[in-house]
Structure formats: C-alpha cells, structure tokens
Amino acid sequence: MDTTTALLQIAVILILARIFGEIAGYFQIPTVIGEILAGVILGPSLLGLIQPDELIRVFAEVGIILLLFQIGLETNIGNLIKTGAKSVIVAIGGFFLPFILCYTLSYYGFGLNILSALMVAGTMTATSIGITMRSMKDIGQHNSKEGQIILGAAVLDDIMGVILLAILFDFSITARIDITSASRILLFMMIFFLVAPTVAKAISYLIRKFEPQSSLPGLVPTTIVSLVLFLAWLSHAIGIPELLGGFATGLALSRRFVIPFGMALRVDEDFSNHVHQQMKPIIQLFTPIFFVSVGLSLNLSEIDWTSSFFWFFSLSMTALAIVSKLGGSLLLKEKLASKVVIGLAMVPRGEVGLVFAELGRTAGLFNHEIYATIVIVIAYTTLFTPFWLRQFYKRFGHQLKEE
C-alpha cells in the first residue's frame, strides 16, 4: 500500500469511528459497538474498502495498549486487592468451564480431532480486557466493586489464556506439550509485574522533577507514551501480551498504587491527574482504531449461511460461550445481580479470541467452515455484550447500589 492510500484509510477510520460512536451514544448504546460496526461496514463484510493490513494493526495495537494504560491509571488498587480472591474465583471458573464444555462439544458432539477441539476450546476461554473494560467505562461502572472484580478476573484470564496459547501452539508444531516452556512464561510474568511498576514509578518521578525546567512543551505525553510502548515491547519479548505492559504502567502511576519497591517514589495525586489529562487526547485518538480493526477483521460475507453445520455449531458454541462465563461468576457469594453483571462482562472474546482463531487457521487446525463459525461466535459475544450490560444496569442497577 502506498503512503497516500494509508493516510486516507486512517482518516476514514477515525472519522467513521467518531460518527458511529456519536450515533451509538445518541441512542444510549455503548460507543464501542458503534466503532466496531464502523469496521464491519468498511471491511470485507460489507463495502470492502479497507483491509486490516499491517499498518492498521500497528495503530490498533497502540490503541489497545494505551487503553489498558488508562484503565490501569484509573484503577483503585485498594479495591482491586480487596476483590482479589473473588477475581481469582471468576477467572478460574470462567477459564476451565468454557474449556471443558467447548472441548466436549467439539470432540464428542461434532467429531473434531483432538487438537482442533482443543484449539476451539482455547478460543472460548478468552476474555477481551479492552472491550470488557471499555464497556464498563462507557456506563461509568469501571471503578465499581463489580468493575474491579471483572478487571482482576480479565487480567488473570488473559494470563492463563497466554499460557494455554503457548502450550497449544507448541503442541501444533511439535505434537507434544512442553510444560517447561509454560512454566517459564508464568515465571516471566511474575517478574515483569514486580519490576515494570518500579521502573515506571522511577521514570515518572524524574518527569515530575524535570518538567518545570523543560523549555519544550509535551514532556509528559512524549515520555509516558515512550515508557508504555517500551514496557509493552518488553512484555512481548518475555512472552506475555503487550497490553499487559500498558496496564502495568498505568497501574504504577495510579493515584492509589503503592508497591514495596516503589514506596519512596510514590507519585502525588496532582501529578497523576496531570498525567491523566495530558494523555487523554492521545488515548482518545488511538483507541477507536482498535475497535474499528475488530470489525475489519470479521469477514461475514465468506460464511455459508445455508450450512446446517454452521448454524448448529455456532448457536451451540455461542450458548456455551455465554453460559460458561456466567457459570464462573455464579461461584461467588454475591447477590444474583452482581453475579450476572460479572458473568456478562466476561463474555466478549474480542481480539484475544481472534488471536486463537487465527492461530488455529494458520496451523491448519481449522478448515474454512470451522474458522468462519468461530469468528461469528466471537463477533456475537463482542458486539452484543456491551448492549446487554447497559440494559442490565438500566433495569437492575438499583439492586447493585443497595448492596
């Protein structure tokens, strides 16, 4: 693609994302749905004007990393710690239930081979942190008790998903599972979440000291974006999702975050607010590109809508995808309304599910029909979950406030 075409495509993506986001907001629909719909319209599903090429993927990746940075920055770590045990329960239940149920259905119900069934099950364990937390943020509930449980569970779910993805990827290449490799990834994650916040705290301390002496504007956004992208690269280099690097950076700069190694470098609340305000325009510029790219990745025109296999497989898999995530939240000792909200928020598979699906396709584990079916299940859980959440809060939100 030549440069001028790329510039035009980015311009169209930004404009359409804004227009459809505004339309969605006007009708009190989560704006993320409008942005994803813009991608569906622009992409191969309808008009076919834009393909999700490498440049758009890079911009989209930056968008999701910065979104997770913002979520980390706004996270109340005290509440997150309080909900830690509940997040673990939701994450474990929401990981193993869909894996077991979807593997059983794929292998015994539809006759897929073991490795293909494992990959289908792996795809259904995913939870999209970006879409989940953006949906909660759109309805102003990302810092609620339920929002903190969801955030912790989604992060843990993503970590377990990465380990599973590494195992399945190794299995698809070598026909054996390397437990040592999976253990190494887990160890690297633990080290990263100890070291990365300390590094971020130290650099933010330097920014706060030197910003008044700088003769050029923009020191805060330039340095913070560089730090976020570096830690995202570092997280990828050690085998964990890039977006967790952004989340760790935001968490370290949160007004309410204290870590043993960073006590002396604690950033004051005014500086955290300053960082937040300086970063907002950049985050709002890049984040919609990610959600549009989710829509661009869906090619609904390739699906054989007359196929009986497609309908039986997709509908049964969608039912399991929803019920199994709700099942994980039902393990909590909370009011039913809280359980339902948490379960619904864990449903969208989004970009994480698409990564699994693409790996299954490129590894030859999914034929075209299975791949298309998995993509439509991901699309359904991604597009409709924000709508379900908003409607549930409208009707039953008062029950949550009464707790």
N, C-alpha and C positions, 0 to 999 in steps of 0.2 A: 504494500500500500504506500502511495506517495504521501508526502507530508501534508499537502493541502487537503487531501481526502480525509486524513486522520484528524486534522483540525476541525473540518466540517462535521465529522461524526461526533466528536467530543462536544461540539457546540450544540448539535441536535439532541444529544443525550441529556445535557444539562437543562436545556430549555424544556424538553418534553417531560423530564423528571419533575421539574418545577410546576409545569402546567397540570399534570395529572396528580401531583401531590396536593396542589391547591384545590383541585376538584374533589379529591377524596376528603380533604379537610372540610370543605364546604358541606359535604353530605355526612359529616361526622364519621367518616371511615378512616381507619389508620392510614397515614400518608404513605407508609411503606408499601401498602397494596397498590396505590396509585403509581408509585415508582416502578414496582415490578411489572405492573400492567403496561407501562410505557415500553419496557423492554420486550414484552411479548408482542406488542404491536410493531415495534421497529425491527424485531428479529425474524428468524426463519419461520416462525409460527404463522405470521400474517403477511406483512409487507416485504420482508426480506431485504430491508435497506441496509442493515448493519449486521456484520458478523462479529462474534466475540473474539477478536484477534488478540495478539499478544499485548499490544499497546493498551487496549481497553482492559485486559486482565490485570495489567500492572496498576493502572489507575484505580481499578476496583479493589485490588489488594491493599493499596494505600488507604482507600476509603474505609475498609473494614477494620484495618489496624488502628486508624485514628478514632473510629467509633468506639472500639474497645478501650482505647486510651481515655476517651471521655467518660465512659462507663466506670472505669477504674478510678478516675479523678473524682467522680461524684459518689463513689461508694462509701457508705458508712461502715468502716471496718469493724467497729464495735458490734453493730447489728449482724455483720457477716459472721463474726466469731460466735455470737450467740446462737445463730441458726446453723452452725457448723454440723452438728450431729444430724439435724433434720435434712440438710443438704446432702449429706452422705447417704442417708436412707433413700431419698428421692433418686439420687444418681445411680445407686446400685440397683434399686428396683427398676428404674427406667432404662437401665442398660441390659440387665440379664433377662427381664421379661420379654422385651421385643426380640432379643436374640434367640431365645429358646423357642418362642411361639412361631416366629417367622421362619426359622430353620426347619421346624417340624412341618409347617405347612408347605414349604418349598420342596423339601425332600420327600416326605411321605404323601402329601396331597397332590403335588404337581409333577413329581418324578424327576426333579432336577438332580444332577450328580452332586456328590458331597461338597466339592469345592465351590460350585456355583451357588448351592444352597447356603453355604457359609458366608459367601460374599453378599448375597441378598440379605441375610440376617444381619450382617455387619452394617449394611447400609441403613437398616431400620433402627439401629441403636443410636444413631447420630441425633444431636440436637444443635440447631444453629444458634450460637450465643448472640450473634449480631442481630438476627431477625427477632429472636425472643426478647432481648433487652430493648431493642428499638420499639417493639410493640408495647412493652410495659412503660417505656418512657413517653410514648405518644399519649398514653392515657394517665400519665402522672403517677404511676404506681411503682416505678423502678426502685424507690427507696423505702417502700412499704415492707412489712415483715415478709409477706409473700414474695415480693420482689427480691429480697436478699436471699431467701431460700432458693429461689429459682436461679439466681446468679451463681451461687455456690454450686448448686447441682449441675448447671450447664457447663461450668468450667471443669468440674470433675468428670462429667460425661464426655467432654471433649478429650480430656487426657486419656481416659480409658479407651475412647474410640481410636485415638492415635496409636496406642499400643496394639489394639486389635488390628488396625490397618497395617501396621508394620509386620505383624505375625502373618496375616493373610497374604500380604504382598510377597513376603519371603516364601511362604508356602506355595504360592502360584508359580514362583520361579524355580525353587529347589525341591518342591514336593516334600518338604519337611519343615517342622516348626522349630525355630531357634529360640529357646527360652532365654538364653544368654543375651541375645540381641534385645529382646523386650525388656529384660531387667536393666540393661544398660540405659535404655531410653528413659525408664522410670527414674533411675538414679540421676541422670542429667536434668530431668525436670525438677527434682527436689533441690539440686544445687542451684539451678537457674533462679528459682523463686526465693532463694536466700540471698544470692549475690546481686541480681538485677535491681531490686528495690534500693539496695545500699548504694549502688553506682548512681542510680537516678537521683537519690537524695543528695549525694555529694555534688553532682553537677548542678542541681537546682540551687544548692547553697552558693555555689560560685556565681551563678547567674544573678542571684539576688544581690550579691556583693558588688558585681561589676556593672550591672545595668545602669546605675546612676552616672557612672563615669564614661559610658559609651557615647560617642558623638553621632552614631548612626542609629536610626530607629529600627525596630524589629528584632532586637537581640533575643527576646523571649521566644517568639514563634520559630525563628530560624534554628535556635539551639534545641528547643524542645522537639521539633519535628525530626531533626537530625538524630537526637537521642532515641526517640521512639522507633525510627526506621533501623537504627543500628541494633537496638535490642531485639527488634523483630527478626533481623538477619541472623543475629546470634542464636535466637531460639530455634530458627530453622536449621542452622548449622549443626546444632546438637540433636536434631531430630524431633523437635516438638513444633506445634503450629505457630506460625509467625504472629498471629493475632494475640497470642498469649504474651508476647513481648510488649505489645502496646498496652495490654491490660495491666501488666506488672508495673510499667512506667507510670500510668495514671494512678494506680493504687499507691505507689510510693509518694506521689505528690498530693495525695488526698489530704484534706484538712484534718482528717480524723485518723491518720495512719501512724502507728508507732511500731518500730521493729527494734530488736535488741541491738543490732549493729548500727542503727541509724538514729539513736536517741539524741546524740549531740548535734545532729544535722537536721533536726526537726524544722520543717518549713512552717512559718507562721500562716495564720488564716488569711491575712490580707494578700500575701504573696500567692497563695493557692487560688484565691479569687482573681487575682491579676492574670495568672496563667490561664485560667478558665476563659476569661473574657478575650484574651489575646488569641487563643486557639480556636474559639468558636467559629469565626468565619471560614477558617481553613477546613475544619471538620465538616461544616455545612456545605462546602464546595465539593469535597471528595466523596462523602458518604452516599449521596444519591447515585453516583456512578456504580457503586457496588450493587445496589438493589436493582438498578436497570440491567446490570450484567447478569443477574439471576434470571430475569425474564428473557434476555437474549440467549441464554444457554438452553432454553426449552424450545425444542422443535416439535410442536404439536401436530404439524402437517404431515409428519412421517408415520404417525400412528394409524394403524389399520382399525378404524372404529367399528368395523363389522366383525372383527375377530372375537369368537367366543372365549378363547384363552385370555385375550386382553381384558375383557370385562370381568370374568371370574377371578383372574389373578389380581387385577388392580383393585377391585372392590374388596376382596377378602384381605388383601395386604393392607389396604387403607384402614379397614376396620381394626386389624391387629395393631397397626401403627398408632392408632388413637387410643384404643383400649389398654394396650400395654403400658403406655406412658401414664395414663390415668391410674393404672394399677399400681405403679410405683409410688404415686402420691397418696394413694389410699392406705399405705402402710404407716402414715403419720398419725399421731394423736392430735388432730386438729378438727375444727368444725368442717362440715362437709363442703361449705362454700370455699374455704381455703384450699382444701384438697383438690377441688375441681379446677380452681384458678391455676394452681401449681401444675397440675397434670396437663391442662390445656396449653400452658406456656411452654411446656417441654416437648410438645408435639412437632413443631416445624423442623424439618430435616435440612432444608435450605442448601447452602453452599457445601456443608460438611457431607450431606448425603450425596450431592452431585460428585464430590471427590471420590467417594466409594464407588458410585455407579460408573464413573469414567474409568477408574482402575479396573473394574470388572469387565468393561467393554474392551479396553486395550489389551488386557491379559487373555482375552478370548474366552472368558468365563460366561459372558452374556452374549447371546445372539441378539439380533436387532429387535425382535419382539419383546424379549425379556428386558432389554435395556430401555426401550420405549415405555414399557409398563412401569418399571421402577421410577423413571423420570416423571411420569404423570402422578404417581403416588407422592413423590417429593413435591411436585408443583401444588398438589391439592393441600398437603399439610402446610406448605409455606404460604400460600395465598389466603387461605381461609382462617388460619389460626388467629391473626390479628383481629379479624372481624368477630370471631367467637368471643375473644377476650373482652373487646369493647362492649358487646351486647350483654355479656355475663355481668360485667361491672355495672352496667346501667340498671339491670334488673335485680341483682343480688348484692351490689356493692355495700348496701347498708348493713347487711349481715356481717361483712368483714369488719366494718367500723365498730360494730358492737362488741367485738372480741376484746 
